Amino acid sequence: MFRQRLPWIGPDLQTLRDTLVPQRWGLESSQPFTIDLTTGGGLLVQKDAPLQSDPWGWVLLVHGLAGSSERPGVRRLARLLLLAGFGVWRLNLRGAGAGRALAPGTYAAACNPDLLPVLAAAREAAAGRPLLGVGLSLGGTVLLNGLLEQPDGLDGLACVSSPLDLAACSRQISRPRNLLYQRYLVRGLIHQTLADPQAIAQDTSTALAQVRTIRDFDAVITAPRWGYADVDRYYREASPFERIRGGSGLPPMLLIHALDDPWVPADSAIALASQRPPTMDVCLPQRGGHNGFHGRGDTPLSSWADRRVAEWLAQRCR
């Protein structure tokens, strides 16, 4: 076990590339448990116990759109955090992964009624040690929205490739070059919705048959299920960019966003970097794609972004 500062490998020293190559490895200490929600049902958490009796702290790790706690990138980062001296909670958002049967419906970019009970349970379980968060892609947006309502929910937050402007992200994903990726996401979201333990109304099933884009899905499913009048209002009110610009009252944050991300525009992260909020570090490598960030010298079990996140989290605990 090591506690020393992890080496920082900057984008100026690496040729970063995006990767979708799946990797598998065990997390032998993982224990599943359920957090009950006041709205009914529960969320599934995979707890990865720390490898030492006195961990740096605990990390709440949240997956992205159409993901789960078992996605390769989530498991890869969890493994590195364990080796770095943390304990990890890998959260399955509402309807995701093996937690599908625990609660009806699906998650959203702003799902604070679900997230805040998780933050409270994680804070209690941390038992006075630092409680930190990492959000991958949409998982970072979820955590940012939670902190905007409850700033003391975490002691620090790292977001990797996270959408800060949902409308801009929806437009980007709908570009012709992203046709296959959007089709993959939409199929996953529809499958997740149709696997709902509660019966799907016939009109919803009919509407789903017409869904072709992420925006279609958000208009038919996400916005109405979370109480938004329409998809435009959902995108506007669930986008954290304008509310985090000042950074007032929020815990320290790290934003990592590659400038060549093909799916989530980097414009919002660039704007935040230019303003230099006092509690925010913004890292903008030229290359890296979306949640890829692999570079020369990386191994299948870690990436440059993973190590940068682990290093930054460790600094919050010193």
N, C-alpha and C positions, 0 to 999 in steps of 0.2 A: 504494500500500500504506500502511496506517496502523497505528500502534502505540498510539495514544492510548486512554484509557479509553473504552469504549463507553457511550453514555448509558443510564442506568437509568430505565426508565419503569415506575413502580410501579402496582399494582392500584388504588390510591386515585386515580390520574390517568387511568385507562383504563376503558372499558367493554369487558370481555373477553367474547369469544364463542367457542364451539367451531366448528370448521370441518372439513369432510371434502372440501372442494373440491380436486381434484388439480391440481398444478402441475408443469410440466415445464421443465427447463432442462439445459444441458449441463454436464458436468464433464470438460472436454477432457483433463485431465491424468491421468485415471483409468487405472490399470494393474492387471489382475487377477493374483493369484498364489495359490498353495495352501500352507497350513501342514499338514505331515504330523502325524498323531496317533499316539501310541504304541499306542493301541488298534486301529489300522488305519484306513485311509482318510485323508481330509483335510478341511479347511474352506477355503472360498473367501473371500478378502479382496479388496476393491476399494481400492487405494491411490491416494489423491488427493494428489499431490505438492504441497508448499508452493509458493506463488507467489514466494518469495524464498529466497535461499541460506542465510539465518540465521533459521529460524523460531523462534517462541516455544517450540515443543515439538510433540509429536505427540499426537493424540487418537484413542483407540479408541472407535468409535461403534457401538452395538449396537441392533438393531431389536427390535420387540415381537412379540407372539404373532401367528402367521400372516403375519409380515412378511418383509422381506429388505433387503439393502443398497440396493435400487432403489426402495423406497417413497418417495413424495413428501416426507414429513416428514423422512426420513433424508437425502435428497439436498439438501433445502432447508437443513437445519442444517449439513451438510458444506460447502456453498457459503459460508455465512456464516463458518464457522471458517477456511476458506481465505483469505477476504478479511481476516479478523482476524489473520492471520499464523501459522496453524498448518498442519501437515500432518495428514492424516486417514487412518485405516484404517477402512473400513466393513466390518464382519464379517458374514458369513452364518453363522448357527448351523447345527448339523447338520441336513441335509435341507432347508434354506431356499433359496429362489430358485434362481439358476443353479448353486449348489453341491449341488443335490439328488443328482447322480450320484456325488459324491466320497466319500460315506460312508453306510452303511446306518443306518436308524433315524431318530429325530427328537430334538429337543432337549428340555430340561426347565428349570424354574426354577433348579435346582441341577444344573449339568452341568460341574463342575470338571475332570474328566478331559479335557474338550474345551477349556475356557477357559484353564487354566493354561499349556498349551503356547503358546497365542496370546499371553498376557501375557509369557511369556519371550521369544518372538520379537519382540514389539513393543518390549520393553525394550532388546534388543540393537540393533534398528534405530534406536531413538531416539538412540543413540550419545552418551549423557550428557546429552541434553536432557530436560526434564520429559516424563513419560508420564502422560497424563490419560485419563479415561474419561467417556463419556456414555452412559447407558442410557435408552432411550425405552420406557416401560411395562414389559413383562416383561424387556426388555433390562437395565433397572436392577437388577431382582431377580437376574438372572444374574450381573452384575458384583458386587453386594453379597455374594452367596454365595461368589464367588471370593476376594474380599478377606478374608472371614472365615477362610478357610483360609490365604491368603497376603497379609497386610496390606500388605507392601511391593510388591505387584504393580502398584500405581498410585500416583502422587503426589497424586492428587485425583480425585474422582468426583462427577459431577452426574447425578441421577436425576429424570426428568420423568414424573409420573403412574405411578410404579412400585408394583406390589402388594407390600406387606410382610407381609400376612396372606392366604395363598392361599385358605383356606377362606372367609373373609369375602368375598373377591373373587368366588369361585365362586358364592356365594349371591346376591351383588349382580347378577352378569351374568344369573342365572336369573330375575330378577324379570320380570313380564309386560311392563313398559315396554321391556325390552331384548331382546325376542323376536327381532326382525329382525337386530340386531347379533350376537346369539349364533348365530343360524342361519348368518350370513355367516362367522363365525369357524370354526364346526364344519365347514362345507363346505370351507373352505380347508385345515383340518387333515387332514380325510379325504383330500382330493386329494393333499396332500403325502405322506401315509402310503402311499397306494396307488401313488404314483410311486417308491417305494423301489426301488433297483436290485436288491435281493435279493428273492426270491419271498416273497410274503405267505402265511403258513399259512392253510389253509382256515378254521380256527376263528377266526382273527383277522379275516378278511374277513367272516365271518358276524357276529361281534360288532360290527364297524364298522357294519354295516347297521342295528344297533339304537341307535347313538349319536345322541342328540338334544341333549345339553348338553355344555359344557366339562367338567363333572364326569364324565359318561359317558366322554368321550374319555380323560381322565386315568386313569380306573379301568381302561379296556381297554388303553390303549397306554402312556401316560407312566409310570405307577407301576411296572408290571412290567418295562418295558424298562430302567428305571434302578435296579432292584433293591429297590424298596419293597414291603413285604408287601401293602399296600392303598392306596387313594387317600387315606384319612384320615392314614395315616402319612406319605405323600408331602407332603401339604399341611402337616402339622405340622413335619416336619424340613426342608423346603425353604423355609419362611417365615423371613426373616431378622429380623423385628421384635424378638423377645426378645433375640437375640444382639447386636444393634447398639445397644441402649438405652444401654449404658454408653459406647460409642464408644472404649473403651480399645484402644490399639494400631492403630486404623484411621486411614487418611489423612484429610485434610479432605474433607468431603462437603457437597453442596448438594442438598436435596430440594425440588422444586417440585411442588405438588399443589393443584389447584383444589378448593375446598370443594364445588362443585356437580358434580364428576366423576360421571357417571351409571354408570360401569362399574367403577371401582376406588374403594372407600370411602376417605375421607380420615381415618378415625378413627386409624389408626396414626401418620400424619404429625402429626396434632394432638397425640397423646400425646407424641411425640418433641419437638415444639416446646415443650410445657409443661415438659419436663425440662431443656431447654437444654443438650444435650451439648456439651462444650467444643470438639469438632472438627466440629460440624455446624451448617450454616445451613439453616433450614427456612422456605420461602416459601409462604404459604397464601392466594392470591388468592380473593376471594369467588366469582368467576366465571371460566370458562375451559374447562370441560368436560374432556375427555380428550385430552391432547396437542394442544389447539387453541390457546388462549392468544392469539388474535388480538384486537387492540384498535384503536380509532380511530387512524388515522395509520399503521398497519402496511401493508406492501406484500405482494404475493404471494410475494416472495422472502425474507421474514423475518417473524418474529413476536416479540411481547414475550418469550416464554419463550426463544426462540432467542437473543435478544440478552442476556438475563439470564445464560444459560449461558455465552455467549462472554465476557462481561465477567468472570464469576466465574473462569473458566479462566485468563484473562489475568492476573488478580490472583495466581493461584498461581505464575506465572512471574516475578514481579517480585522 
